[in-house]
Amino acid sequence: MTPKYTRLALLVDLFMTHILCQECNLLKVHLGTFTWENLMLLNKMSNSIPVECFREIHDFELPKEILLSTQPEKTNIKYVFYETFTQAINIFSQNTFNSSWDEEQLVQLQSNFYEQVEYLKQCLKKENKEKKDVKADEKKHSGAGVLPLGNLKLRRYFSRIYNFLKGKTYSRCAWEIVRVEIRRYFYYLKKFTTLLTRK
């Protein structure tokens, strides 16, 4: 790369970093918008659970206490949402989908998940960089580098969903039940982000 194009690439990188910083400052609004969009896509993918699937409905033990905290401002939403979208990618990126789903809506949903993971990854990187200026003893008590307890609960929640799908050999009913469950989860996420924006 010539010096001219090297400088151009650096300027573009600096510009994008500046834009990203601005977007990270609008994190709550950004996540609220995408959560609503994901919720709508999950609705449009399929009309309803077939009657014959009702007997297979399963309680995945959604950890609602994480999302309905009386002090949501103390919850690191970047970690919660990053874990959510990462686990959602793991589930919805399998090649065993319900063939009756609207493929266009599914592709858009997958795209949203990937986009949000990359967005949050950059915001977390920015946050960790800022933490380097904090004193060592403050870092020790900040929980940096340790997966928050809430995220461990979320990981187990999504693990139960994955194991359910696998145990049902990725049947149509299993996928429909999972779609409705993830939709229910995003409903709580939306309530959570709405509560955050009021703070």
N, C-alpha and C positions, 0 to 999 in steps of 0.2 A: 504493500500500500504506500503511495506517495505521501510526502509530508502534508501536501494540501488536503488529501482525503483523510489523513490521520487526524488533522485538526478538525475537519468537518465531523468526523465520527465522534470525537471527544465533545464537540459542541452539542451534537444531538444527544449524546449520553447525559451531559449535564442538564440539558433542557428537559429530558424525560425524567431525570431524577428530581428536578424541581417540581414538575407536574405531579409526580408520584407523592412527594411530600405533601402537596396541597390536598391530594385525594385522601391520603392517610389521615389528614386532619378532619376530613368529612366522613370518617369511617362509619359512624352510626347511621348516617343517612344512606350511605352507599350500601351497607349490609341490609338495611331495611328494605331498600328498593329491590335488591336481588333476591331477598328472601321471599318477597311477595311474588316476584316473577317465577321463582322455582315452584312456589305453591300453586300458581295458576297452571304451569306446565304439567305438574303431576295430576292436576284435575282433568286436563284436556287429553292426557294420554289414553284414558279409558273412562267409560261412563260410570260403571259400578262393579262391585264384586258379584260374580254369578252366584245364584242361590245355592248351587251345589258346593260352593266353596265355604259356606258359612260354618260348617262343622269343623273346618280346619283353622278357624281364626285362633290366633295365639297371642298371649300377653308377653310382650318383649320387655316389660318393666322399664318403660321410658323414665329416665332420671329427671323428672320434672322439677325437682328441688333446685337443680342447677339453673334452670331457666326462669323460675318464678321466685328468685331470691328477693327478699325485702330490701336488699342493698345491692342492686345490679351493678352499680358503679364500681363495686369492689371486685367484680368478676372480670377477669382478663378476657374480654370478648374476642380478642384476636386469636387466642389459643382455642377457645370454644369453637369458633367458626372454622378455624383452620383444621381442627380435628374432624369437625362435621363434614366439610367438603372433601377432605382426604378419604374418609371412610365411605362417603357416598360414591366417590369415584370407583373405589374397590368393588362396590356392589353393582353399580350400573354400567360397569365396563366389561362385564362378562358376556360371552357370546351365547347365552342361553335364554334370551329374552322371550317374553310372552309375545307370540307372533301377532296377536290381535291389537297390540298397542299401536298408537299413531307414531310412525317412525320419525317423522319430522319433529314432533314435540320431544321425542326421546333424544334425538341428536342435539337439539337446542339445550336440553337439560344437561347433557354431558358436557357441552361446550361451556355452559354457565359454571359448572363445578370446576372445570379446569381453569377457567379464567379467574375464579375466586381464590383458588389455591395459590396461583401465581401472584395475585394481588396481595393476599395476606402474607405470603412468604416475604415479599419486599417490605411490607409494613413491619413485620416482626424483625427483619434484618435491621431496619432503621431504628426500631425500639432498642434492640440489643446494642447497637452502636452508641446510642445515647447513654445507655447504662454504664458504658466504660468510663464515663466521667464521674460516676458515683463512687463513694468511698468503699473500701473493701468490706468493712463490717456491714454496710448497708446492703451490699450485694449478697452477703451471706444470708441475710434475712429476707431478701426479696424473692427467693425461690427461683432465681435464675438458673437455668439448666436442669431444673427438675420438672417433670411432667405434673401439672396440677392435678389434685385429687379428682376434680370434676371431669377432667379429660380422661382419666382412667376409667371412670364410670361410663363415659360416653363410648370409649373404646370397647368396653365389655358389652354395652348395649348393641352396638353395631355387630359385634362378634356373635351375639345371640341371633341376630337377623340373618347373618351369613350362614350360620350353622343350620338354621331353620330351612333356608333355601336348599342347602346341600342335602339335608336329611329328607327333603321332599323331592329330591332329584330335579330341582328347578322346574316343577310343574307349573301349569298355567295358574292354578289356584294359589300356589305358593307365591308367585310373582305378583298377583293381584293383591294378596294380603300384605306383602312387603311394600308395594306402592302406596297402599292406604296408610300403612304405619309410618312410612317416611313423610307422607303428606301431613299426617297428624303431628309429627315431630316439627315440621316446618311451620305449622300453625302456632305451636308454642314458641318457636324462634321469632315469629313475627310479633307475637305479644311481648316477647322479651325486648326486641329492638324498639318497639313502640314505647315501652316503659323507660328505656334508656334515653330516648330522644326528649323525654319530658323532664329529665334531670337537669 
